[in-house]
Amino acid sequence: MSRNAIDQCIRDSLDSYFRDLDGEEPSNMYNMVLEAVERPLLEAVMVRAERNQSLAAAYLGINRNTLRKKLQLHGLI
C-alpha cells in the first residue's frame, strides 16, 4: 500500500466522521486522530519486527525508549 493509499484512507475516514457529526462542531480532532492511528501502527510494526523493540524503533524512526513508553501507554507490553 502506498502512502497515497494510506492518505486516502484517512481522508475517507475523516469525511465519514464529519458526515456522522450531522452539523455538530468537531473538537479535539488532532488528539483523536493520533490516538486512533498510533495503536494500530505500533501493533503492526511490532508484528513485522517479530516483537523486537530495537528493530521496531528503527522501522518507526524513533528511539527505542520512546517506543517502549508508547507500547506501555497503549498496554502493548
KASULTA-V199550 format. One record per run of one state. SS is the DSSP state (helix for helix, strand for strand, loop for the rest). FROM is the first residue (numbers start at 1). LEN is the number of residues. Records with the same first field share a line. If there is no record, write none. Layout:
BEGIN
SS->FROM-LEN, FROM-LEN
END
This chain:
BEGIN
loop->1-2, 22-7, 49-4, 61-3, 74-4
helix->3-19, 29-20, 53-8, 64-10
END
